[in-house]
Amino acid sequence: MIVFCSARSLTLIKEALAQEIGKDRFFPAIVDSKEDIKRVRAWCDEHPERVPYLWNLDMDSLPLHAGKPALTNTYRTAYLYNAAMRSIVIAQGLAPQDFLDLDKTFGSFIRGMWGELSIVPEAIDLHLKRCFETMYQMRKDLKLGYEALDGSADSSVILVPNGNRKATSALNMAREHLACLQADRILDRTNELVDYHDSWVIASYLVSDKTAKGGYVIPLEVTHAKAQSEVAGLMVPTLTLHATLLDEYTGKPWRDGAFFRDIAVPATASLFWLHHALQRTMRWYDYHLHDFQLLDRTAQSALEDAFWAFFPELPLGIDRIKEWGGNPERFYEGGAAAFEKTCHLSPRWLYHDFLGLFDDPDPNLIDRPNATLPEQTMLGCYFMGDETMRKLAKAKSCSPEDLSAIELSGPGLVYHYDYGDGWALALTASNLRLEDASKLPCIVNAQGETPPEDVGGLGGYEKFLDALASGNMITSDGVNLGKWAQGNGWVPFKDTESLKDIFCTSRPTCGR
């Protein structure tokens, strides 16, 4: 990747890397010579087709805390911006170690943020591939070798001082917006470096664009459209997921499936990607905790047994007895072999999707978030089995006949969201086929009103539907349920056609 850096961010990176001199580390390459900087910038001007694959970086020397710099200078706030794609990613809590292997760090930032935008994995992979191709082509054309670079000449990231004016203006605006958003908020450290919420909010503001109709654009929508267009015509294995509300007290679909959404998704997507796609489908805001479990309860029990059998030493803070309600003998039954036999998913899947979440790259820094997301199994594994999905992903090509012969006999999934309201979506799959990646995801069929965020679970949802049907939306204490729901992002359901753009437009502004 070629990343243009502000003087401030370059100074901070060099300070961080200075602590690692003499160690066996993979340093980023830095173009230091003024003459070489001019050559790099001239090369970029001569290759406008490569502009979408150039990124810009700015950093704060101190992370913001309640609108003011925090007392510690250990961590940094980074702003990664692509002017052509109108894409911004804000990451908070970067430690010095995160500036090593910057290709992985920046790649994970882009992959995570674009995944939240429901950009298909194939488009993200292609963009990152072209970013690296651009860097290698530039080095080849300019013959930038060891003598021109400070750091590792073998690095797949080249840092270049000074960004373009448009990027600098956008980054300064992002910093101002972030200060306003966090003015009254106490920042808690999480296991994710990317600040998805604030990145999303800042990229939802209208910005001027003389080439756009009306003179303004929403950056999120530009990013989504341009990234998806890069994979137009690329046919990928696709599943239709049938998502229906589940009444977990009865174990059956709520009101016999009165509410459902059928969503076409790439089989190569991860649970991380699916989580955000479901949030947009339901018009929720990811305010609350969530998890995925296997829909087949026998398979889920085998998974739980395999988890403990496969993990001899528990992470700090996890108590076996407390986790399983005082039933310790269960930990030693089953195991990975029984799990694989039950639901045809290998222990490799178990490790990446569960154990990988506890893997800290440095045990001496247990409070530091991981720079990269854990590797996750492809979505198709939950519906056709791990081995079948891996073979399908590795195949250079496949025919509709090949796909129709695959049996969708996997355990399925249950998506839980908001443990207070207790939402559960049962996910089953059908119609494995080839689809144009640029048109995914999409709603192919739908029925029923989506439950508004924080409506109060199935009970509150039923009261909301009753009020909607009667036309009397005013509660006994004078609250207008219609206005309240719309303030929380709810939109009245018309038909499936009205949902066709739900994944490529920004979410409505929440009333909180």
C-alpha positions as CSV (number, residue, x, y, z in Angstrom):
1,M,0.0,0.0,0.0
2,I,1.0,3.6,-0.6
3,V,0.0,5.7,2.4
4,F,0.5,9.5,2.3
5,C,1.2,10.7,5.9
6,S,1.0,14.0,7.6
7,A,4.2,15.2,9.3
8,R,2.6,14.6,12.7
9,S,1.7,11.0,12.0
10,L,5.1,10.2,10.5
11,T,6.8,11.6,13.5
12,L,4.7,9.5,15.8
13,I,5.3,6.3,13.8
14,K,9.0,6.9,13.8
15,E,9.0,7.4,17.5
16,A,7.1,4.2,18.0
17,L,9.4,2.2,15.7
18,A,12.5,3.6,17.4
19,Q,11.6,1.6,20.4
20,E,11.9,-1.6,18.3
21,I,15.3,-1.0,16.7
22,G,17.5,-4.0,17.0
23,K,14.6,-6.4,17.2
24,D,13.6,-8.9,14.5
25,R,10.7,-6.7,13.3
26,F,9.2,-6.1,9.9
27,F,9.3,-2.3,9.5
28,P,7.3,-0.2,7.1
29,A,9.2,1.6,4.4
30,I,9.4,5.4,4.5
31,V,10.3,7.6,1.6
32,D,12.5,10.3,3.2
33,S,14.3,12.1,0.3
34,K,12.6,15.2,-1.0
35,E,13.5,14.3,-4.5
36,D,12.0,10.8,-4.2
37,I,8.9,12.3,-2.6
38,K,8.4,14.5,-5.7
39,R,9.0,11.5,-8.0
40,V,6.3,9.5,-6.1
41,R,3.8,12.3,-6.3
42,A,4.5,12.8,-10.0
43,W,4.0,9.1,-10.6
44,C,0.6,9.2,-8.9
45,D,-0.4,12.2,-11.1
46,E,0.7,10.3,-14.2
47,H,-1.4,7.3,-13.2
48,P,-4.9,8.5,-12.4
49,E,-6.3,5.0,-12.7
50,R,-4.3,4.2,-9.5
51,V,-5.7,7.0,-7.4
52,P,-8.5,4.9,-5.9
53,Y,-5.8,2.7,-4.3
54,L,-3.9,5.5,-2.5
55,W,-4.6,6.1,1.2
56,N,-3.9,9.0,3.5
57,L,-3.1,8.9,7.2
58,D,-3.2,11.4,10.0
59,M,-2.9,10.8,13.7
60,D,-3.3,12.5,17.1
61,S,-0.5,12.3,19.5
62,L,-2.9,11.6,22.3
63,P,-6.3,9.8,22.1
64,L,-9.3,11.9,22.8
65,H,-11.0,11.3,26.1
66,A,-14.2,13.0,26.9
67,G,-13.3,15.6,24.2
68,K,-9.9,16.3,25.6
69,P,-6.5,14.5,25.3
70,A,-6.1,11.7,27.7
71,L,-3.4,11.8,30.4
72,T,-1.4,8.9,28.9
73,N,0.5,9.1,25.6
74,T,0.7,5.4,25.2
75,Y,-2.1,5.1,22.6
76,R,-2.9,7.0,19.4
77,T,-5.9,7.9,17.4
78,A,-5.5,7.3,13.6
79,Y,-7.6,8.6,10.7
80,L,-7.2,6.6,7.5
81,Y,-8.8,8.2,4.5
82,N,-9.2,7.5,0.8
83,A,-10.1,10.6,-1.1
84,A,-11.2,8.9,-4.3
85,M,-13.4,6.3,-2.5
86,R,-14.6,8.9,0.1
87,S,-13.8,6.3,2.8
88,I,-12.7,7.2,6.3
89,V,-11.7,4.8,9.1
90,I,-11.1,6.0,12.6
91,A,-9.0,3.8,14.9
92,Q,-8.4,4.5,18.6
93,G,-6.0,3.0,21.0
94,L,-3.1,2.2,18.7
95,A,-0.1,1.1,20.6
96,P,3.5,1.2,19.3
97,Q,3.4,-2.5,18.3
98,D,0.5,-1.7,15.9
99,F,2.9,0.3,13.6
100,L,4.8,-2.9,12.9
101,D,3.3,-5.0,10.0
102,L,1.3,-1.9,8.9
103,D,0.0,-3.8,5.9
104,K,-2.0,-6.1,8.2
105,T,-3.0,-3.3,10.5
106,F,-4.3,-1.0,7.8
107,G,-5.8,-4.0,5.8
108,S,-7.8,-5.1,8.9
109,F,-9.1,-1.5,9.4
110,I,-10.3,-1.3,5.8
111,R,-11.7,-4.9,5.9
112,G,-13.6,-4.2,9.1
113,M,-15.1,-0.9,8.2
114,W,-16.0,-1.9,4.7
115,G,-17.5,-5.1,6.0
116,E,-19.8,-3.0,8.2
117,L,-20.9,-1.2,5.1
118,S,-22.0,-4.6,3.6
119,I,-19.4,-4.4,0.9
120,V,-18.9,-8.0,-0.3
121,P,-15.7,-9.7,0.8
122,E,-14.7,-10.2,-2.9
123,A,-14.7,-6.4,-3.4
124,I,-12.7,-5.8,-0.3
125,D,-10.1,-8.4,-1.3
126,L,-9.8,-7.0,-4.8
127,H,-9.3,-3.4,-3.5
128,L,-6.6,-4.5,-1.1
129,K,-4.9,-6.5,-3.8
130,R,-4.9,-3.5,-6.1
131,C,-3.5,-1.3,-3.4
132,F,-0.5,-3.6,-3.1
133,E,-0.2,-3.9,-6.9
134,T,-0.1,-0.1,-7.1
135,M,2.7,0.0,-4.6
136,Y,4.8,-2.7,-6.4
137,Q,4.2,-1.0,-9.8
138,M,5.3,2.3,-8.4
139,R,8.5,0.9,-6.9
140,K,9.3,-0.9,-10.1
141,D,8.7,2.2,-12.3
142,L,10.7,4.5,-10.0
143,K,13.3,1.9,-9.1
144,L,12.9,2.7,-5.4
145,G,15.4,0.4,-3.7
146,Y,17.1,0.2,-0.3
147,E,18.9,3.5,-0.9
148,A,15.7,5.4,-1.3
149,L,13.8,3.9,1.7
150,D,14.2,4.3,5.4
151,G,13.0,1.0,6.9
152,S,12.5,-2.3,5.3
153,A,12.7,-2.2,1.5
154,D,10.7,-5.5,1.5
155,S,7.7,-3.9,3.3
156,S,4.4,-4.0,1.5
157,V,3.5,-0.6,2.9
158,I,5.3,2.6,1.8
159,L,4.8,5.7,3.8
160,V,5.1,9.0,1.9
161,P,5.2,12.4,3.7
162,N,2.6,15.0,2.8
163,G,-0.9,14.1,1.6
164,N,-3.1,15.9,-0.8
165,R,-5.1,19.0,0.1
166,K,-8.5,17.3,-0.2
167,A,-7.5,14.5,2.1
168,T,-6.0,16.9,4.6
169,S,-9.2,19.0,4.7
170,A,-11.3,15.8,5.1
171,L,-9.1,14.5,7.9
172,N,-9.2,17.8,9.8
173,M,-13.0,17.9,9.5
174,A,-13.1,14.3,10.8
175,R,-11.0,15.3,13.8
176,E,-13.4,18.2,14.6
177,H,-16.5,16.0,14.3
178,L,-14.9,13.3,16.5
179,A,-14.2,15.8,19.2
180,C,-17.9,16.9,19.1
181,L,-19.2,13.3,19.2
182,Q,-17.0,12.4,22.1
183,A,-17.4,15.7,24.1
184,D,-19.6,14.2,26.7
185,R,-18.6,10.5,26.4
186,I,-16.2,8.5,28.5
187,L,-14.3,6.2,26.1
188,D,-14.0,2.6,27.1
189,R,-11.3,0.4,25.6
190,T,-12.7,-2.6,23.7
191,N,-11.2,-5.5,21.8
192,E,-11.5,-3.6,18.5
193,L,-9.3,-0.8,17.4
194,V,-11.6,0.6,14.7
195,D,-14.2,3.0,16.0
196,Y,-17.0,1.8,13.7
197,H,-19.8,3.9,15.2
198,D,-18.0,7.2,15.0
199,S,-16.5,6.3,11.6
200,W,-20.0,5.6,10.4
201,V,-21.5,8.8,11.8
202,I,-18.7,11.1,10.4
203,A,-19.0,9.4,6.9
204,S,-22.8,10.0,7.0
205,Y,-22.4,13.8,6.8
206,L,-23.2,15.5,3.5
207,V,-20.1,16.8,1.8
208,S,-19.8,19.0,-1.3
209,D,-19.1,17.5,-4.6
210,K,-19.3,19.6,-7.8
211,T,-19.7,16.5,-10.0
212,A,-22.6,15.1,-8.0
213,K,-26.3,15.8,-8.7
214,G,-27.3,18.6,-6.3
215,G,-23.7,19.3,-5.5
216,Y,-23.5,17.0,-2.4
217,V,-22.8,13.4,-1.6
218,I,-22.9,11.1,1.4
219,P,-19.4,9.5,1.7
220,L,-20.7,6.2,2.9
221,E,-22.8,5.7,-0.2
222,V,-20.0,6.7,-2.5
223,T,-17.6,4.2,-0.8
224,H,-20.2,1.4,-1.2
225,A,-21.0,2.2,-4.8
226,K,-17.4,2.4,-6.0
227,A,-16.2,-0.6,-4.1
228,Q,-19.0,-2.8,-5.3
229,S,-18.6,-1.6,-8.9
230,E,-15.1,-3.1,-9.0
231,V,-16.5,-6.6,-8.9
232,A,-19.4,-6.1,-11.4
233,G,-19.8,-9.2,-13.4
234,L,-17.9,-11.4,-11.0
235,M,-20.1,-14.5,-10.3
236,V,-19.8,-15.9,-6.8
237,P,-21.5,-18.7,-4.8
238,T,-24.6,-17.2,-3.2
239,L,-27.1,-18.4,-0.6
240,T,-30.5,-17.1,0.2
241,L,-30.8,-16.8,4.0
242,H,-34.3,-17.0,5.4
243,A,-34.3,-14.9,8.6
244,T,-37.4,-15.2,10.8
245,L,-38.1,-14.1,14.3
246,L,-37.8,-17.0,16.8
247,D,-39.7,-17.4,20.0
248,E,-37.1,-19.1,22.1
249,Y,-39.6,-19.9,24.9
250,T,-41.4,-22.3,22.4
251,G,-38.4,-22.9,20.1
252,K,-40.7,-22.1,17.1
253,P,-40.9,-19.2,14.7
254,W,-42.9,-16.2,16.1
255,R,-46.5,-16.3,14.9
256,D,-45.7,-19.1,12.4
257,G,-43.2,-17.0,10.5
258,A,-45.4,-13.9,10.2
259,F,-42.2,-11.8,10.0
260,F,-39.3,-12.8,7.7
261,R,-36.6,-11.5,5.4
262,D,-34.9,-13.5,2.6
263,I,-31.4,-12.1,2.1
264,A,-29.1,-13.1,-0.8
265,V,-25.5,-13.2,0.6
266,P,-22.1,-14.4,-0.6
267,A,-21.3,-17.8,0.8
268,T,-17.7,-16.5,1.5
269,A,-18.8,-13.9,4.0
270,S,-17.9,-14.1,7.7
271,L,-20.1,-13.9,10.8
272,F,-18.7,-10.4,11.4
273,W,-19.9,-9.4,7.9
274,L,-23.3,-11.1,8.4
275,H,-23.8,-9.4,11.8
276,H,-23.7,-6.0,10.1
277,A,-25.8,-7.1,7.2
278,L,-28.5,-8.3,9.6
279,Q,-28.3,-5.0,11.5
280,R,-29.0,-3.1,8.3
281,T,-31.8,-5.6,7.3
282,M,-33.6,-5.0,10.6
283,R,-32.7,-1.2,10.7
284,W,-31.1,-1.6,14.1
285,Y,-28.1,0.4,15.3
286,D,-25.8,-2.2,16.9
287,Y,-26.3,-0.6,20.3
288,H,-26.3,-4.0,22.1
289,L,-24.4,-7.2,22.5
290,H,-25.0,-10.0,20.0
291,D,-23.9,-13.6,19.4
292,F,-24.4,-16.5,16.9
293,Q,-25.3,-20.0,17.9
294,L,-26.0,-23.1,15.9
295,L,-29.7,-23.5,15.1
296,D,-29.5,-27.3,15.5
297,R,-29.5,-27.7,19.3
298,T,-27.7,-31.1,19.2
299,A,-24.9,-29.5,17.1
300,Q,-24.8,-26.5,19.5
301,S,-24.4,-28.8,22.5
302,A,-21.6,-30.6,20.7
303,L,-20.0,-27.3,19.9
304,E,-20.1,-26.2,23.6
305,D,-18.5,-29.5,24.7
306,A,-15.9,-29.3,21.9
307,F,-15.0,-25.7,23.0
308,W,-14.0,-26.8,26.5
309,A,-12.3,-30.0,25.4
310,F,-10.3,-28.2,22.7
311,F,-9.3,-25.4,25.1
312,P,-7.4,-27.0,28.0
313,E,-6.4,-23.7,29.6
314,L,-9.1,-21.1,30.0
315,P,-8.5,-17.3,29.4
316,L,-8.2,-15.2,32.5
317,G,-11.6,-14.4,33.9
318,I,-13.6,-17.4,32.5
319,D,-14.8,-19.8,35.1
320,R,-15.9,-23.2,33.8
321,I,-18.3,-23.8,36.7
322,K,-19.9,-20.4,36.4
323,E,-20.2,-20.5,32.6
324,W,-22.1,-23.8,32.7
325,G,-24.3,-23.4,35.8
326,G,-22.4,-25.9,38.0
327,N,-22.4,-28.8,35.6
328,P,-18.6,-29.6,35.4
329,E,-18.8,-33.1,34.1
330,R,-20.1,-31.7,30.8
331,F,-16.7,-30.2,30.0
332,Y,-15.1,-33.6,29.6
333,E,-17.7,-35.2,27.4
334,G,-17.9,-35.1,23.6
335,G,-15.0,-33.0,22.4
336,A,-13.9,-31.9,19.0
337,A,-14.3,-35.3,17.4
338,A,-18.0,-35.5,18.5
339,F,-18.6,-32.0,17.3
340,E,-17.2,-32.7,13.9
341,K,-19.2,-35.8,13.6
342,T,-22.4,-34.1,14.6
343,C,-22.4,-31.0,12.4
344,H,-19.6,-31.7,9.9
345,L,-17.5,-28.7,10.9
346,S,-13.8,-29.2,11.6
347,P,-11.9,-28.1,14.8
348,R,-10.2,-25.5,12.5
349,W,-13.6,-23.7,12.4
350,L,-13.9,-24.0,16.1
351,Y,-10.4,-22.5,16.7
352,H,-10.8,-19.5,14.3
353,D,-14.3,-18.5,15.2
354,F,-14.1,-19.0,19.0
355,L,-10.6,-19.6,20.4
356,G,-9.1,-17.0,18.1
357,L,-11.1,-14.3,19.9
358,F,-9.0,-14.9,23.0
359,D,-5.7,-14.8,21.3
360,D,-3.7,-11.8,22.4
361,P,-0.5,-11.1,20.4
362,D,1.3,-9.9,23.5
363,P,0.5,-11.4,26.9
364,N,2.2,-8.5,28.6
365,L,-0.3,-6.1,27.1
366,I,-3.6,-7.8,28.0
367,D,-5.5,-4.6,27.9
368,R,-4.5,-3.7,24.4
369,P,-7.0,-4.5,21.6
370,N,-5.9,-6.8,18.8
371,A,-4.9,-4.9,15.6
372,T,-6.3,-7.5,13.3
373,L,-9.7,-9.3,13.3
374,P,-9.5,-13.0,14.0
375,E,-9.7,-15.2,10.9
376,Q,-13.2,-16.4,10.5
377,T,-14.8,-19.3,8.7
378,M,-16.9,-18.6,5.6
379,L,-20.6,-18.3,6.1
380,G,-21.3,-21.3,3.8
381,C,-19.7,-23.6,6.4
382,Y,-22.7,-23.3,8.7
383,F,-25.1,-24.5,5.9
384,M,-23.1,-27.0,3.8
385,G,-20.3,-28.1,6.1
386,D,-16.7,-26.9,6.4
387,E,-15.0,-29.2,4.0
388,T,-17.5,-28.6,1.2
389,M,-17.3,-24.9,1.6
390,R,-13.5,-24.8,1.6
391,K,-13.4,-26.9,-1.6
392,L,-16.0,-24.6,-3.2
393,A,-14.0,-21.5,-2.3
394,K,-10.8,-23.0,-3.7
395,A,-12.4,-24.0,-7.0
396,K,-11.3,-21.7,-9.8
397,S,-14.8,-22.1,-11.3
398,C,-18.0,-23.9,-10.7
399,S,-21.1,-24.5,-12.7
400,P,-24.8,-24.1,-11.6
401,E,-25.0,-27.9,-11.9
402,D,-22.1,-28.3,-9.4
403,L,-23.8,-26.0,-6.9
404,S,-27.2,-27.7,-7.3
405,A,-25.6,-31.0,-6.3
406,I,-24.5,-29.6,-2.9
407,E,-26.8,-30.5,-0.1
408,L,-27.5,-27.7,2.4
409,S,-27.6,-29.9,5.4
410,G,-25.5,-27.8,7.8
411,P,-26.8,-26.9,11.4
412,G,-27.9,-23.4,10.5
413,L,-27.6,-20.4,12.8
414,V,-29.4,-18.4,15.4
415,Y,-28.6,-14.7,15.7
416,H,-29.1,-13.2,19.1
417,Y,-29.2,-9.4,19.6
418,D,-30.0,-7.2,22.6
419,Y,-30.1,-9.5,25.6
420,G,-32.6,-7.2,27.3
421,D,-35.2,-7.3,24.5
422,G,-34.0,-10.8,23.6
423,W,-34.2,-10.9,19.8
424,A,-33.5,-14.2,18.1
425,L,-33.4,-14.6,14.3
426,A,-33.4,-18.2,13.0
427,L,-31.3,-18.4,9.8
428,T,-31.7,-21.2,7.3
429,A,-30.3,-21.4,3.8
430,S,-31.6,-22.3,0.4
431,N,-31.0,-21.8,-3.3
432,L,-27.2,-22.1,-3.6
433,R,-26.4,-20.5,-6.9
434,L,-24.1,-18.0,-8.8
435,E,-24.8,-14.3,-8.5
436,D,-23.1,-11.1,-9.6
437,A,-21.1,-10.0,-6.5
438,S,-21.8,-6.3,-7.1
439,K,-25.5,-6.9,-6.5
440,L,-25.0,-8.5,-3.1
441,P,-26.3,-8.5,-0.5
442,C,-30.0,-7.8,-1.4
443,I,-33.5,-8.6,0.0
444,V,-35.2,-11.0,-2.3
445,N,-38.4,-11.4,-0.3
446,A,-39.9,-9.9,2.8
447,Q,-42.9,-9.8,5.0
448,G,-43.9,-7.9,8.1
449,E,-42.8,-4.8,10.0
450,T,-39.3,-4.8,11.5
451,P,-39.2,-4.5,15.3
452,P,-38.0,-1.0,16.3
453,E,-34.8,-0.8,18.3
454,D,-35.6,-1.1,22.1
455,V,-39.3,-1.7,21.5
456,G,-39.3,-4.2,24.4
457,G,-38.9,-7.6,22.9
458,L,-41.7,-9.7,21.4
459,G,-44.2,-8.4,24.0
460,G,-43.4,-4.8,23.2
461,Y,-43.3,-5.6,19.5
462,E,-46.8,-7.1,19.6
463,K,-48.2,-4.0,21.4
464,F,-46.5,-1.8,18.8
465,L,-48.2,-3.9,16.0
466,D,-51.6,-3.7,17.7
467,A,-51.3,0.1,17.9
468,L,-50.2,0.3,14.3
469,A,-53.2,-1.8,13.2
470,S,-55.7,0.2,15.2
471,G,-54.3,3.5,14.1
472,N,-54.1,4.8,17.7
473,M,-50.3,5.3,18.2
474,I,-50.7,7.5,21.3
475,T,-49.9,5.6,24.5
476,S,-51.7,6.2,27.9
477,D,-48.8,8.5,29.0
478,G,-49.0,10.5,25.8
479,V,-46.1,9.1,23.8
480,N,-46.5,8.9,20.0
481,L,-45.2,5.4,19.2
482,G,-45.0,6.2,15.5
483,K,-42.7,9.2,16.0
484,W,-40.7,7.4,18.7
485,A,-40.1,4.4,16.4
486,Q,-39.1,6.6,13.4
487,G,-36.7,8.4,15.7
488,N,-35.1,5.0,16.3
489,G,-34.7,4.2,12.6
490,W,-38.0,2.3,12.0
491,V,-39.5,2.7,8.6
492,P,-43.0,1.4,7.7
493,F,-42.9,-1.7,5.6
494,K,-44.4,-1.4,2.1
495,D,-43.1,-4.2,0.0
496,T,-40.0,-6.1,-1.0
497,E,-39.2,-3.6,-3.7
498,S,-39.0,-0.8,-1.1
499,L,-36.0,-2.6,0.5
500,K,-33.8,-2.9,-2.6
501,D,-31.5,-0.1,-1.6
502,I,-31.3,-0.9,2.2
503,F,-27.6,-2.0,1.9
504,C,-26.3,0.8,-0.3
505,T,-27.7,3.8,1.5
506,S,-26.7,5.3,4.9
507,R,-28.8,4.5,7.9
508,P,-31.3,7.2,9.0
509,T,-30.0,9.4,11.8
510,C,-31.0,8.1,15.2
511,G,-33.0,10.4,17.4
512,R,-30.7,9.8,20.5
